[in-house]
């Protein structure tokens, strides 16, 4: 039987480039390891830019063009860093993370936010710098004081261009509204259909990471409202002992709140925000949050979404354990106070009553 051999050199470089442009990121990276010809084609940043634009439509927006460099493997590195999810399976965080800079500014980062329904992007946003709700003005002393105040206050990022955004019935919102409106259990429909990506980029170092879990970790209906649903996304980040957080873990929680109105025929994203919590459920302040976000870019990655969800469940278990201990301590303190008051009353009664 004649041995058949396919010689890639028989194909022109343009044909090979067109074939490789149809591959996904992992397949393209694998093909680049087979031979020098494919490796040279795979280094073309236009291929990786197309992959990034199709995976994260926010990277194709005009305001994103200057943030991701087309040279020095900018888009290839962005894809490699952002496609896998952040995993918290690293045990020794103190030796894993690089030396932290003495000052981390919110302007060092950029955010790429995309929301999907049934693999279709319904909204995208780019933020050049983590938004600060305080206007620092032009006075240096005032700026320093306000920055210090912000760094010591609970940290929360609220992209203003996504909040209160209407998705009207039509090409952009018809599938979303019609499918969700007909489902008896909307929570399950939202959990299966909605995907969210929240990519953090260090503009100076070119390092990126996806802080979202893609799939919602939980979906709840707010029964006191009319059609409001809360969706939780996020990741668990191992942190250094110097931050003094319980269990040396932090949760990056992305909260999406949407309202579904059947009569008007559209859905509204009422809020999309992100903040950092520790295992006690307390918000982490701005200074520590910026350090944690910087450390998240150097965490290990995983394509196993079940492992990421398992880490989230373990974090919530530790959180509930701390809450139970606090409630037990408060209950014991209450009983001690009540016992002390009863003893005082008995002593006073014994002394005041005639014998």
C-alpha positions in Angstrom: 0.0 0.0 0.0 1.4 3.3 -1.1 2.3 5.6 1.8 0.6 9.0 1.5 2.4 12.0 2.7 1.1 15.6 3.0 3.9 18.1 2.4 3.0 21.5 3.8 5.6 23.1 1.6 3.3 22.3 -1.4 0.9 24.9 0.0 1.5 28.6 -0.3 2.0 30.6 2.8 -1.2 32.5 2.2 -3.2 29.3 2.1 -1.6 28.1 5.3 -2.3 31.4 7.0 -6.0 31.2 5.8 -6.3 27.7 7.3 -4.7 28.7 10.6 -6.9 31.7 10.9 -9.8 29.3 11.3 -8.3 27.6 14.3 -9.0 28.3 17.9 -6.3 29.5 20.3 -5.2 26.1 21.7 -5.2 24.4 18.3 -3.2 27.3 16.8 -0.6 27.1 19.6 -0.4 23.3 19.1 0.1 23.7 15.3 2.9 26.2 16.0 4.9 23.4 17.8 4.9 21.0 14.8 7.3 22.7 12.4 9.1 25.9 11.7 6.9 26.9 8.8 3.7 26.8 11.0 5.5 28.4 13.9 6.4 31.4 11.7 2.8 31.8 10.5 1.5 31.4 14.1 3.6 34.3 15.2 1.6 36.7 13.0 -0.1 39.0 15.4 -3.1 39.5 13.1 -4.1 35.9 13.7 -4.1 36.4 17.5 -5.8 39.8 17.1 -8.6 38.1 15.2 -8.9 35.4 18.0 -8.9 38.1 20.7 -11.6 40.2 18.8 -13.8 37.1 18.4 -13.4 35.9 21.9 -13.5 39.3 23.6 -15.3 41.8 21.4 -14.2 44.6 23.8 -10.7 44.2 22.4 -12.0 45.4 19.0 -13.4 48.7 20.3 -11.6 51.9 19.3 -10.6 52.7 22.9 -8.9 49.3 23.2 -6.5 49.7 20.3 -3.8 51.5 22.2 -3.9 49.3 25.2 -2.9 46.0 23.6 0.3 46.3 21.7 0.5 44.6 18.3 4.2 44.1 18.7 6.2 41.8 21.1 3.4 39.2 21.1 0.9 41.5 22.5 -2.3 39.8 21.4 -0.9 36.3 21.6 0.2 36.9 25.2 -3.2 38.5 26.0 -5.0 35.4 24.7 -2.7 33.0 26.6 -3.2 34.9 29.9 -6.9 35.6 29.6 -8.4 32.5 28.1 -7.7 30.1 31.0 -9.3 30.8 34.4 -7.5 31.8 37.5 -7.0 28.9 39.9 -6.3 29.0 43.6 -4.5 25.6 43.8 -1.1 27.2 44.6 -0.3 26.5 48.2 2.8 28.6 48.8 1.8 32.1 47.6 4.7 33.8 49.4 7.3 32.2 47.1 5.1 32.2 44.0 4.4 35.9 43.5 7.1 38.3 42.3 8.2 41.2 44.4 5.3 43.7 44.7 5.9 47.3 43.6 5.9 49.8 46.4 3.0 51.8 44.9 0.2 50.4 42.7 -1.9 53.0 41.0 -5.4 52.3 39.6 -4.3 53.9 36.4 -1.8 51.0 35.8 -4.7 48.7 34.9 -7.3 48.4 32.1 -10.5 46.4 32.2 -12.1 44.5 29.3 -15.7 43.5 30.1 -17.9 41.4 27.8 -21.3 39.9 28.5 -22.7 37.0 26.4 -26.0 35.2 26.1 -25.9 31.8 24.3 -22.4 32.6 22.9 -23.6 35.9 21.5 -22.1 39.1 22.9 -24.7 41.5 24.1 -22.6 44.3 25.6 -18.9 45.2 25.8 -16.9 47.9 27.6 -13.3 49.0 28.0 -12.0 51.0 31.0 -8.6 52.6 30.7 -7.7 52.6 34.4 -9.8 51.4 37.3 -12.4 54.1 37.7 -12.4 56.3 40.8 -15.6 57.8 41.9 -13.8 60.7 43.6 -12.6 63.8 41.7 -9.1 64.5 43.0 -8.9 68.0 41.6 -5.6 69.8 41.0 -4.4 70.5 44.5 -1.5 68.1 45.3 -2.3 68.0 49.1 -5.9 67.4 48.4 -5.1 64.7 45.8 -2.8 62.9 48.3 -5.4 63.0 51.0 -8.2 61.8 48.9 -6.1 59.0 47.4 -5.1 57.9 50.9 -8.8 57.9 51.9 -9.8 55.9 48.8 -7.0 53.3 49.5 -8.3 52.8 53.0 -12.0 52.5 52.1 -13.8 49.4 50.9 -12.9 48.8 47.3 -15.6 48.6 44.5 -15.5 49.0 40.7 -18.7 50.1 39.0 -18.4 50.6 35.2 -20.8 53.4 34.5 -21.2 52.7 30.8 -22.7 49.2 31.4 -25.1 50.0 34.2 -28.6 50.9 33.3 -28.0 49.7 29.7 -31.1 48.6 27.9 -31.1 45.7 25.5 -34.1 46.3 23.3 -36.1 43.7 21.6 -34.6 43.2 18.2 -31.3 42.0 16.7 -29.3 42.6 19.9 -31.8 41.5 22.6 -34.5 39.4 21.0 -33.0 36.0 21.6 -32.1 37.0 25.2 -35.6 38.2 26.1 -37.6 35.6 24.2 -35.8 32.6 25.6 -35.7 33.8 29.2 -39.3 35.1 29.1 -40.6 31.6 28.2 -38.6 29.7 30.8 -40.4 28.6 33.9 -37.2 28.6 35.9 -35.4 31.7 34.9 -32.5 31.2 37.3 -31.5 28.0 35.5 -31.9 29.7 32.1 -29.7 32.6 33.2 -27.1 30.3 34.7 -26.9 28.2 31.5 -27.1 31.1 29.1 -25.2 34.0 30.5 -21.5 34.3 30.3 -19.3 37.2 31.6 -15.7 38.0 31.0 -13.8 40.5 33.1 -10.2 40.8 31.9 -7.7 42.8 33.9 -4.6 44.1 32.1 -1.4 45.6 33.6 -0.6 48.1 30.9 3.0 48.5 32.0 4.0 44.8 32.0 1.5 43.5 29.5 0.3 40.9 31.9 -3.4 40.0 31.8 -5.9 37.7 33.7 -9.6 36.9 33.5 -11.1 37.6 37.0 -14.4 36.0 36.0 -15.6 32.4 36.1 -17.3 32.8 32.7 -20.3 30.8 33.9 -22.3 32.2 36.9 -21.3 30.8 40.2 -24.8 31.5 41.5 -28.1 33.1 40.4 -30.7 34.4 42.7 -34.0 36.2 42.3 -34.8 39.2 44.4 -38.3 38.4 45.4 -39.0 41.9 46.8 -38.4 43.4 43.4 -40.2 43.0 40.1 -38.1 40.7 37.9 -34.6 41.5 39.3 -31.9 38.8 39.3 -28.5 38.7 40.9 -25.7 36.8 39.2 -22.4 36.1 40.8 -19.1 35.6 38.9 -15.5 35.7 40.1 -12.5 33.8 41.2 -10.5 32.8 44.4 -7.1 34.4 44.7 -4.3 33.1 47.0 -2.6 36.0 48.7 0.6 36.6 50.6 0.7 36.4 54.4 1.8 40.0 54.6 -1.8 41.1 53.7 -3.0 39.4 56.8 -6.2 37.9 55.4 -7.9 34.8 56.9 -6.7 31.6 55.3 -4.5 33.7 52.9 -7.4 33.8 50.4 -9.4 36.5 48.8 -12.5 36.3 46.6 -12.9 38.6 43.6 -16.6 38.9 43.3 -18.3 40.3 40.2 -22.0 41.0 40.7 -24.4 41.5 37.8 -27.9 42.6 38.4 -30.4 42.5 35.6 -34.1 43.2 35.3 -36.3 41.2 32.9 -39.6 42.9 31.9 -41.8 40.9 29.6 -44.4 43.6 28.8 -41.8 46.1 27.5 -39.9 43.4 25.7 -36.4 44.2 26.9 -33.9 43.4 29.7 -31.9 46.0 31.6 -28.5 45.6 33.2 -29.0 47.6 36.4 -25.5 47.1 37.8 -22.3 45.3 37.1 -19.7 45.7 39.8 -16.6 44.1 41.2 -15.1 44.0 44.7 -12.8 41.9 46.9 -13.8 40.0 50.0 -12.0 37.9 52.5 -13.2 34.6 54.0 -15.0 36.5 56.8 -17.2 38.2 54.2 -15.6 41.7 54.8 -14.8 44.0 52.0 -11.1 44.5 51.4 -9.9 48.2 51.3 -8.6 49.8 48.2 -4.9 49.5 49.0 -5.0 45.8 49.6 -7.4 45.2 46.7 -5.0 46.7 44.2 -2.2 44.4 45.6 -4.5 41.4 45.3 -5.5 42.3 41.7 -1.8 42.6 40.8 -1.1 39.2 42.4 -4.1 37.7 40.5 -2.2 38.3 37.3 0.5 35.9 38.4 -1.7 33.1 39.8 -1.8 29.7 38.2 -4.3 29.1 35.4 -6.7 26.2 34.6 -9.0 25.3 31.8 -11.0 23.0 34.2 -14.0 25.1 35.1 -15.2 22.5 37.6 -11.9 22.8 39.5 -12.5 26.6 39.7 -16.0 26.1 40.9 -14.8 23.6 43.5 -12.3 26.2 44.8 -15.2 28.7 45.1 -17.3 26.2 47.0 -14.4 25.5 49.4 -14.0 29.3 50.0 -17.7 29.6 50.8 -17.4 26.7 53.2 -14.6 28.4 55.1 -16.7 31.6 55.1 -19.6 29.8 56.6 -17.4 28.3 59.2 -16.1 31.7 60.3 -19.7 33.0 60.4 -20.8 30.1 62.6 -17.9 30.7 65.0 -18.7 34.4 65.2 -22.4 33.6 65.9 -21.3 31.0 68.6 -19.0 33.5 70.2 -21.8 36.2 70.2 -24.3 33.6 71.6 -21.9 32.7 74.4 -21.2 36.4 75.2 -25.0 37.0 75.4 -25.5 34.1 77.7 -22.6 35.3 79.9 -24.1 38.7 80.1 -27.6 37.3 80.9 -26.1 35.0 83.6 -24.1 37.9 85.1 -27.3 40.1 85.2 -29.3 37.2 86.9 -26.6 36.8 89.5 -26.5 40.5 90.3 -30.3 40.5 90.6 -30.2 37.5 93.0 -27.5 39.1 95.1 -29.4 42.4 95.3 -32.6 40.6 96.1 -31.0 38.6 98.8 -29.5 41.7 100.5 -32.7 43.8 100.2 -35.2 41.2 101.3 -35.6 40.9 105.1 -34.5 37.6 106.6 
